[in-house]
């Protein structure tokens, strides 16, 4: 009976919702629930849709494990790593990048849709095809495989992961590719195989090798009992002006099959060497061309094969990490068509991959390295008038599709041409480090003059946070500059010394230089963003304090004021993707809709009370609404 009584009580409570008061409460509850789901629903469904599904295929789990290991090493951020997986659909909302490695002398594309031949230097970019295919294809004797491609921009390394469904646990093959940053003639292809099953794993290897014309000379080169190479020499024409280029290639002999025992592991290292002359060069540093190319390459091969593979890789990674110590960052924008960190980092990577480490085509084995180091440093300390254009962030032609190596080569050539024409030729000539400095100057934009470096951005353009790392001033001084947009929508500049071995004081002043120069230290110093009439730079930095104190007399500005706050809709557009603030546009549309429905419901109640058929309404309900 107690159960029946309980049911009866619940039924009676439910009947109470027939009263108008309970209907109002129900309406309020539904309204609150609607608000909750409108605000949290989109993010909840995005989480559901993008949540990693339960992976039943062990080979997919194997690929994911290897990817996590590769990404974890080095601590790369999401803007520094790009991944393609064979078992996932391509996210069309994310920009596509090609899997490319290069060092200014040789380039190689690993993308699954492109051929794997070498690219060598033409006029500005690595856009001349050298029809040698160093890529070693693996026949897994089964189609039950899952694959992934990974490129780590900060390391200058690309990986290919393949997992094979076998008898018990899937076997993994992790391949690593890089064009060595310090040994410019060297291309490395490393293969690590792990077979966790009890059954031996048999793999077949094949390399396409030379696929050009037959008028090349092929020889067999034996360095010792364990090291044998195929040597190919000949001549091709450059991509730009079809000028002749002499080349020589030393490629390792590839075994036809490799067997890995059960519970076994094996690592194979294939090092390919490429050397060539400049297009149409009649007086290069390689006298008599081919004989000197052969001698130089042979000596390089002898020295490299004696080096430990881990040491060789560490030299390469450390060189790239040092290169990325300088850089440009920007806050993420959700505005349509905006340039964000992933696209900036990828573009910088492709440009740096097509510039050599030094001013000339040398490597760590070249006897004149010390002289060339001094020449590179001399060029780095001569920024001249770089950069005197508007911010390259505003140029749509410089931020286009990078999904193919052909597009990459075009964009790299356009970037280098732009920087050269904007006064950055000395920095470009200094190699990868100088090119990075020129890129930073163009993105901000900064400009060097004879006496100072100045920040030429317009206050109205500083509606996103900027992070400039290690802007080089001379040989041994680096400056960090940050632009932050506060809660009041006003931008401020923060300047700090990153490194200053010269023990010389560095000074800075804001637009107009009306305030006394501030001495820069390792602690950030804040400068307000000011507007002047006529417009001038918003920040000046120099070693000469006296000149900075006198500088205000030469600017001839009529008016200097604090820059006004940015309009809310502009900030909201970058932060939220629309101009309505932090809530999605659907939320505001739904609020308007609910308000309209509520008022229609209210009008209906009033109409029924005063204009409806009074005889159809019970007396006790009419009295409740009496006034």
Long-range contacts (C-beta under 8 A, 24 or more apart in sequence): 20-621, 20-624, 27-598, 27-601, 31-594, 31-598, 34-590, 34-594, 35-591, 38-586, 38-587, 38-590, 38-591, 39-583, 39-587, 42-584, 42-586, 57-87, 57-146, 57-165, 58-165, 58-169, 58-170, 59-144, 59-145, 59-146, 59-163, 59-164, 59-165, 59-170, 60-87, 60-146, 60-163, 61-170, 62-146, 62-163, 62-169, 62-170, 62-172, 63-87, 63-146, 63-147, 63-148, 63-161, 63-162, 63-163, 63-172, 66-148, 66-161, 66-163, 66-172, 66-174, 67-148, 67-150, 67-161, 70-150, 70-152, 70-159, 70-161, 70-174, 71-150, 71-152, 74-152, 74-154, 74-155, 74-317, 76-152, 76-153, 76-154, 76-155, 78-342, 79-340, 79-341, 79-342, 79-345, 80-152, 80-153, 80-154, 80-345, 81-150, 81-151, 81-152, 81-153, 82-150, 82-151, 82-153, 82-342, 82-346, 83-148, 83-149, 83-150, 84-112, 84-148, 84-149, 85-146, 85-147, 85-148, 86-146, 86-147, 86-148, 87-146, 94-342, 95-342, 95-343, 95-346, 95-402, 95-403, 96-401, 96-402, 96-403, 97-151, 97-346, 97-402, 97-403, 98-402, 98-403, 98-404, 98-405, 98-407, 98-408, 99-149, 99-151, 99-158, 100-151, 100-158, 100-350, 100-353, 100-405, 100-408, 101-151, 101-156, 101-157, 101-158, 101-177, 101-178, 101-179, 101-353, 102-126, 102-179, 102-353, 102-354, 103-156, 103-179, 103-180, 103-181, 103-184, 103-353, 103-356, 103-357, 104-184, 104-353, 104-354, 104-355, 104-356, 104-357, 104-361, 104-431, 104-432, 105-179, 105-184, 105-185, 105-274, 105-356, 105-361, 106-130, 106-179, 106-184, 106-185, 106-187, 106-274, 107-179, 107-353, 107-354, 107-405, 108-134, 108-135, 108-177, 108-179, 108-187, 109-405, 110-135, 110-149, 110-151, 110-158, 110-160, 110-177, 111-149, 111-404, 111-405, 112-147, 112-149, 113-404, 114-404, 114-405, 117-211, 118-187, 118-274, 119-405, 119-409, 120-245, 120-247, 120-274, 120-276, 121-278, 121-354, 122-238, 122-239, 122-240, 122-279, 123-238, 123-240, 123-241, 123-279, 123-413, 124-412, 124-413, 124-416, 124-417, 125-354, 125-409, 125-410, 125-412, 125-413, 125-416, 126-353, 126-354, 126-409, 126-412, 127-239, 127-240, 127-409, 127-413, 128-236, 128-238, 128-239, 128-240, 128-245, 128-279, 129-239, 130-212, 130-236, 130-247, 130-249, 130-274, 130-276, 131-210, 131-211, 131-212, 131-236, 132-209, 132-210, 132-211, 132-212, 132-232, 132-249, 132-251, 132-274, 133-207, 133-208, 133-209, 133-210, 133-211, 134-187, 134-189, 134-207, 134-251, 134-270, 134-272, 135-189, 135-207, 135-208, 136-189, 136-191, 136-205, 136-206, 136-207, 136-254, 136-270, 137-205, 137-206, 137-207, 137-208, 138-162, 138-173, 138-191, 138-203, 138-204, 138-205, 139-203, 139-204, 139-205, 139-206, 140-164, 140-173, 140-203, 141-202, 141-203, 141-204, 153-324, 153-345, 153-346, 153-349, 154-320, 154-321, 154-324, 155-316, 155-317, 155-320, 155-321, 156-181, 156-316, 156-317, 156-319, 156-320, 156-349, 156-353, 157-316, 157-317, 164-201, 166-195, 166-197, 166-199, 166-201, 167-197, 167-198, 167-199, 168-196, 168-197, 168-198, 169-196, 169-197, 170-196, 171-195, 171-196, 171-197, 171-201, 171-260, 173-203, 176-313, 178-313, 178-316, 179-353, 180-312, 180-315, 180-316, 181-315, 181-316, 181-319, 181-320, 181-323, 181-357, 181-432, 182-315, 182-316, 182-319, 182-357, 182-363, 182-364, 183-300, 183-304, 183-312, 183-315, 183-363, 183-364, 183-365, 184-356, 184-357, 184-361, 184-362, 184-363, 185-273, 185-274, 185-275, 185-297, 185-300, 185-363, 186-271, 186-272, 186-273, 186-300, 186-304, 187-271, 187-272, 187-273, 187-274, 188-269, 188-270, 188-271, 188-272, 188-312, 188-313, 188-316, 189-269, 189-270, 189-271, 189-272, 190-267, 190-268, 190-269, 190-270, 190-309, 190-313, 191-267, 191-268, 191-269, 191-270, 192-265, 192-266, 192-267, 193-258, 193-260, 193-265, 193-266, 193-267, 193-268, 194-260, 194-265, 195-260, 195-261, 195-262, 195-263, 195-264, 195-265, 196-263, 197-262, 197-263, 198-262, 198-263, 199-262, 200-259, 200-260, 200-261, 200-262, 200-264, 201-259, 201-260, 202-257, 202-258, 202-259, 203-257, 203-258, 203-259, 203-260, 204-256, 204-257, 205-254, 205-255, 205-256, 205-257, 205-258, 206-254, 206-256, 207-251, 207-254, 209-251, 210-249, 212-236, 221-250, 221-298, 221-301, 223-301, 223-302, 223-305, 227-252, 227-305, 228-252, 228-253, 229-253, 229-301, 231-294, 233-290, 233-293, 233-294, 238-279, 238-280, 240-279, 241-279, 241-280, 243-279, 243-280, 244-279, 244-280, 245-276, 245-277, 245-278, 245-279, 245-280, 246-276, 246-277, 246-289, 246-290, 246-293, 247-274, 247-275, 247-276, 247-277, 247-293, 248-274, 248-275, 248-276, 248-290, 248-293, 248-294, 248-297, 249-273, 249-274, 250-297, 250-298, 250-301, 267-309, 269-309, 271-301, 271-304, 271-305, 273-297, 273-300, 273-301, 273-304, 275-300, 299-365, 300-363, 300-365, 303-365, 315-364, 319-357, 323-352, 323-432, 323-433, 323-436, 325-469, 325-470, 326-433, 326-436, 326-437, 326-440, 326-469, 326-470, 326-471, 326-472, 326-478, 327-436, 327-440, 327-469, 327-470, 328-439, 328-440, 328-443, 328-444, 328-466, 328-467, 328-468, 328-469, 329-466, 329-467, 329-468, 329-469, 330-393, 330-464, 330-465, 330-466, 330-467, 331-464, 331-465, 331-485, 331-574, 333-464, 333-574, 333-575, 334-573, 334-574, 334-575, 334-576, 334-577, 335-573, 335-574, 335-577, 336-577, 338-574, 339-393, 339-399, 343-399, 343-402, 344-443, 346-402, 347-398, 347-399, 347-402, 347-411, 347-415, 348-436, 348-439, 350-402, 350-408, 350-411, 350-412, 351-412, 351-415, 351-416, 351-435, 351-439, 352-432, 352-435, 352-436, 354-409, 354-412, 355-428, 355-431, 355-432, 355-435, 356-431, 356-432, 357-431, 357-432, 357-433, 358-431, 359-429, 359-430, 359-431, 359-434, 376-430, 376-431, 376-433, 376-434, 377-475, 379-426, 379-427, 379-429, 379-430, 379-434, 380-427, 380-430, 380-433, 380-434, 380-437, 380-472, 380-475, 381-474, 381-475, 382-426, 383-424, 383-426, 383-427, 383-437, 383-438, 383-441, 383-448, 383-453, 383-472, 384-423, 384-424, 384-425, 384-426, 384-427, 384-448, 385-423, 385-447, 385-448, 385-449, 386-419, 386-422, 386-423, 386-424, 386-426, 386-427, 386-437, 386-438, 386-441, 386-447, 386-448, 387-419, 387-422, 387-423, 387-424, 387-438, 387-441, 387-442, 387-445, 387-446, 387-447, 387-448, 388-422, 388-423, 388-447, 389-418, 389-422, 389-442, 389-445, 390-445, 391-442, 391-443, 391-444, 391-445, 391-457, 391-461, 392-418, 392-439, 392-442, 392-443, 392-445, 393-443, 394-461, 415-439, 418-442, 437-471, 437-472, 440-468, 440-471, 441-471, 444-468, 444-481, 446-471, 447-537, 451-542, 451-544, 451-547, 452-540, 452-541, 452-542, 452-544, 452-547, 452-548, 452-551, 453-540, 453-541, 453-542, 454-537, 454-539, 454-540, 454-541, 455-481, 455-493, 455-537, 455-538, 455-539, 455-540, 456-537, 456-538, 457-483, 457-538, 458-535, 458-538, 459-491, 459-529, 459-530, 459-531, 459-538, 459-563, 460-563, 460-566, 462-491, 462-529, 462-563, 463-491, 463-566, 463-570, 463-571, 463-574, 464-574, 469-498, 470-498, 470-499, 473-506, 473-541, 474-502, 475-502, 476-500, 476-501, 476-502, 477-501, 477-502, 477-504, 477-506, 479-506, 479-520, 479-541, 480-524, 481-539, 482-524, 483-529, 485-566, 485-571, 488-565, 489-565, 489-566, 489-567, 489-568, 489-571, 490-529, 490-562, 490-563, 490-564, 490-565, 490-566, 491-529, 491-563, 491-566, 492-526, 492-527, 492-528, 492-529, 493-526, 493-527, 493-528, 493-529, 493-538, 493-539, 494-524, 494-525, 494-526, 494-527, 495-520, 495-524, 495-525, 495-527, 495-539, 495-541, 496-520, 496-521, 496-522, 496-523, 496-524, 496-525, 497-521, 497-522, 498-522, 504-543, 505-543, 505-545, 506-541, 506-542, 506-543, 507-541, 507-542, 507-543, 507-544, 507-545, 507-548, 508-539, 508-540, 508-541, 508-542, 508-548, 509-539, 509-540, 509-548, 509-551, 510-538, 510-539, 510-540, 511-536, 511-537, 511-538, 511-539, 511-560, 512-536, 512-552, 512-555, 512-557, 512-560, 513-540, 513-548, 513-549, 513-551, 513-552, 513-555, 514-552, 514-560, 516-549, 517-545, 517-548, 517-549, 528-562, 528-563, 529-562, 529-563, 530-560, 530-561, 530-562, 530-563, 531-560, 531-561, 531-562, 531-563, 531-564, 532-557, 532-559, 532-560, 533-557, 533-558, 533-559, 534-558
